[in-house]
Amino acid sequence: MKKIGVYTSGGDAPGMNAAIRAVVRTAVTKNIEVIGIMQGYVGMIENKMTPLLMRDMANIIQRGGTILKTGRSLEFLKPEFRKKASENLKSAGIEGLICIGGDGSFRGAQALFSEHKIPVIGICGTIDNDVFGTDDTIGFDTAINTALDAIDKIRDTADSHDRVFIVEVMGRNSGYIASHVGVAGGAEEILTPENILPVDKIIDRLKESRLRGKTSSIIVTAEGQKPGRAYDLADAIRKKSGLDAKVCILGHQQRGGSPTAHDRILASRLGSAAVLSLISGKSNMMIGNRGADLIEVSLDIVTKNEKHGDVTLIQLAKTLSV
Ligand code: F6P
C-alpha cells in the first residue's frame, strides 16, 4: 500500500486531531502517503482532498475539533453518490481508508467496502461513547469532564438559592454522558433514553429529599430525541410542586475544547494501530479497546448492535445522593 486516505465524520470529538496525527505519522514513517479527505463523506463526493505531511501534524495534538472538518452527508446514503465517492478515491490513487467517527460513519465505511471493495479501518470517535464493541470512544472523557466542570459551578448557585437544577447534556440515543456525569456530579436523578421517569415520580422524590433536609438538587438529563426537553420538565416541576426549578443546557460546548490526556492517549494508540492493521491487509474492522487492550471488531458486528448506557450507574447515583 502506497497511499491511504483519512477522514473525520459525524459529530466532531476532542481527540480527533490526535488520531489524525497518529495516522499520518505512523503511515509516513512506513513510507505511505496520506491524503486528508475534507468534511467526511461530503469531501469524498465533492473531491475535496489534500495531502497531509509529517510537519502538517505539528501542534494539533492539543486542539479540539478536527483539522479535516467533518460533516453528516445525506447524499452518501444513496448508492449513486457512494459510486461517485469511490471513483474520486480511485482516481486519487487511494488504496485504503481510515474513518474516524461513530456508528453512522462506520455504516458508510462498510458500504464503501462492500460495494466498491475499498479497504477501510474505523477508529471510534464520538463524545457519546455509544459505539458497540469498544469500551471507550475518542472524545467521551473530555466531554464528561467539560460537563462536570459546569455542574460543579451550577451546584454553587443551586445551593445558594435552594433550587432544583435540570442540567441537559448531549446524547441523542445514548445515556452514557448523562449517567457518568450524573454519578461524578452527585446528581439525584439521571434521565436517559434508557431510563425515562414520569414527572410525578421525580417530584415525589424531590419532595422526599426536602423532608430529609436537602435544600437543593441536581437532575441530569440526556437531550434524547428532543434537545431542550429540560425546559418541559422544569415547567412541569414548577407547576406541579411549586419548587423553584431552573434549567441549564450544556449543548455543543461538550463537543469542543482541548482533549484530556486520556483522549489524546487513546486517539494516539487507535490511530497508530489502525494504520498497522490496514497495511497488514485487514479491512472492514474497527479498532477499539477492552480495558487496556486494543481490539479489532468487524464493522458488521459494530453496526448491527447497539451499546446501551450503564443503568447500574443510574442506581448508584440514586443511592449515593440521599
Ligand atoms: O456527536 C454526537 C452528538 O453530539 C450527540 O450527542 C448529539 O445529539 C448530536 O451529536 C448533535 O449533532 P449536531 O451537532 O449535528 O446537531
Residues whose N, C-alpha, C, O or C-beta is under 5 A from the ligand:
A	BS01	F6P	G11 D12 I127 D128 M170 G171 R172
